[in-house]
Amino acid sequence: MKKSAILLIGIIAVAIGVIISTYADSSTYGSFNDAKDSAAELHVVGRLDLAKDMVYNPKKDANYFSFYVKDNKGTACKIVFTGTKPQDFERSEQIVLTGKMVGEEFHASKILMKCPSKYNKDQVEVKSTLQQS
């Protein structure tokens, strides 16, 4: 065999290996029920459940934050995040959590928040400058 053919086969083998490893590392989106069935990390999209308590006490443990989220299918689950509570967390419209289930709790390694826009299309704030006597 020619050296160029051997080199081409080697390059193709490396490319296939890179594609397979990239595909294996990419996580998917799902619900809390999907996370219960999977051992791999999963992205879960949902909304913060403000009716239930959030636990964050930086004096006791600055790297423990727990709260409840309802996924897009309506299933509520306790979330445990080992990190500090994100700023304006309560104002988020939607939350994307990356993590996996441990027992009945979802242990998140990352939190991505979608916050309400301060520039709302079709809404104009009007203030009156007239004083009433």
N, C-alpha and C positions, 0 to 999 in steps of 0.2 A: 504494500500500500504506500501511496505517496505521503509525504509529510503534511502536505496541505489538506489531504482528506482526513488524516488523523486529527489535525488541528480543528477542522470544521466539525467533526464528530464531538470533540471535547467542548467546543463552544456551544453546540446544541445541547449537550448534556447539562452544562452549567446553566443555560437559559431555562431549561425545563425545571431544574432544581430550584431556581429563584422563583419561578411562577408558582410552583407547588408550595413553597414556604410562605410566599405572600398570601396565597389563598387560605392557607391553614391558619395564619395569624389574624386574618380579618374576622372581626366579630360581627354578629348579626343583630337585628332588631327583633324584639319579641315582647311578650307579656310576662308577668310574674309566674303564671302557670308554666310557660315555656322555660323559664329559669329554673323551676323546680325539677323539670325533666332533664335539664342539661347540666353537665359538669363544667362546661366552658363559660368564659365571660360573655355577657350578653348586654346589649343596650336596651333599656326599658324607658319608654316615653310615657309621662303622666303628669298629673297635677297634684300640687301640695294639698294635703287634707288638713285644713286649718281647724277642723272640729276636734282634732286629737292633739295631744301635747307634743311639743318639741323639747328635747333635752339637750342643753348645752351649758355646761358650767366650767368656764375656763380656769377658775380657781381650783377646782377638784381635778379635772383632766381636760386640758386644752385640745386634746386630739380625739375626743369622743363627741359625736354629734348624732343624735337619732331623731327621726321624724317619720311621718306616715305619708305615703303617696298612693293615689289611685291611678292605676294604669289606664290606657285608652279603652280597655275592655271592662273597666269598672271594678277590678279587683284591688282591694286595699292591702298594703303590706308595710310592715315596719322596716325602715331603712336605717342601717348603721353605717356611718361614714367616719373613718379614722383620719380626721383632719379638722381644721377650724371651720366654723360656720361661715358660709359666704355672706358678703355684705348684701343687704336688701333682699335676703332670701325669701322673706314673706311676700314680697311684691312680685315674685316671678309668676308668669302666666303658665309656663310649661317647663318641665324639668326632664332632662335626659340623663339617666343614670347608667354608668358602666360598672358591672360587677357580677356577682353570682350569689345564689342562695346558699345560706348556711343554716340548716334547720328550717325554721319558719321565718327567718329574717333575711333580707337582701343586704349583703355587705357591698357597699359601693366603693369603688376605687377612684372614680371620677364623677363629678357633678357638673353638668352644663345647664345653665339657666337661660330661658328666654324671657326677658323682662319687657314690660310694656314700653312702647315707644313714647318718648317725650314729644315727638312730633306726630300728632294724630292728624291724618288727612281729613278734611271736611269738618274739623272742629277748630273754632276760633274762640279764644278767651276774650271777653269784653268786660272792661272795668269802667265803672262810672266815676267821673271826676266831679260830679255835682254833689254839693253837700246839702243835706236836708236839714231844715231848721224846725 
